[in-house]
Structures are given as C-alpha cells and as structure tokens.
Amino acid sequence: MKNIVTIGGSTSKSSINKILAEYTGNLVKNVVVTNVDLNDFKMPLFSVDIQEKQGFSKGTTDLNGIIAKADGFIISLAEHNGAYSAAFKNVFDWLSIVESKVWRNKPMLLLSTSPGVRGGESVLKIALNRFPYMGGNIIGSMIFPSFFDNFKENTIVNTALKLKLTKLVSKFEKAL
C-alpha cells in the first residue's frame, strides 16, 4: 500500500493548514496517511555554522526518513507576511541540506489556506515556483480562501471548493 505524508506548514496547535492537509489526505483512497506535525521535529534555527559543528538534529534526520519513505505528499502552506512560516522555512532549509531534491520527484498536492479571501495566494506562488527545483512533482495546487467560512464541522461546506479539491485528489491518486 502507498504511503502519503501530509504537512501543514505551521507550528500552530490549531493550524488551519494542518487541518486542510490532513482532511485532504483522508480523501485519498487506498493509502496509508502519515500526518506530520512540525512540532514533533525539533531543529535549531538553520545555520551553516551549527550544521558544521553539530551535524543534523534528530528531528531533521527523523523527518528526512519519513519523507524518503513517502510515495507522495499533500502540503498546505501557512502564509506569514506573504511567504512561508518561519517554522516551515527552517525545516525546508535543513531538509534541503540533507537532500537537495527534498521531495524526491514524488507526486505532490500543494495547498494553502487562510482566514482571508486570498487564501495564502502569495505563499502558494512561491512554492509553485520553488518546489520543482527541490524535487517537487506538483500534480495540482489549490488556494482555499476564507477557511472559517468554507470549512465547518470538519468538512468543506462550499460546494465549488469541495468539487475542486475532489478533482485534485483524483488526479493525485492516479499519479501515485
């Protein structure tokens, strides 16, 4: 059975991006889903000096091991000031030193959401431009606007958004 990894690009305990990534992961049929919480992988703030003196933290090697075994990824990125959250960027930096093709050319769905109507559009654009250089085989992407209006009681209540996500998941399943 295939293994997919979901990542919400934030360390917030109530991260809406983690909720969206895990919800989407649960839509994929006939897979084992590994939900990654960035809080479970302790890493110092990236620095070449730290890397040279201390090597890789256990959090870095553990997360890299999970990514290496994955058959696909569903990542929903939080937007902080128009870019990745500091926590996600730090993880991404550490992982890219271990393996420059972080995502190992495996199928990936890229999502973003926020409470606002732009739904993390800026961070998604950054990832769509950057991830292919880092081994991202992006099968599809989606901005999920106004999270709290469109996601209630653990489901998507906006019919158009639900249909769009369902179609992306189907495309992702075929790529696995």
Secondary structure, 3 states (H helix, E strand, C coil): CEEEEEEEECCCCCCHHHHHHHHHHHHCCCEEEEEECHHHCCCCCCCHHHHHHHCCCHHHHHHHHHHHHCCEEEEEECEECCEECHHHHHHHHHHHHHCCCCCCCCEEEEEEECCCCCCCHHHHHHHHHHHHHHCCEEEEEEEECCHHHHEECCEECCHHHHHHHHHHHHHHHHHC
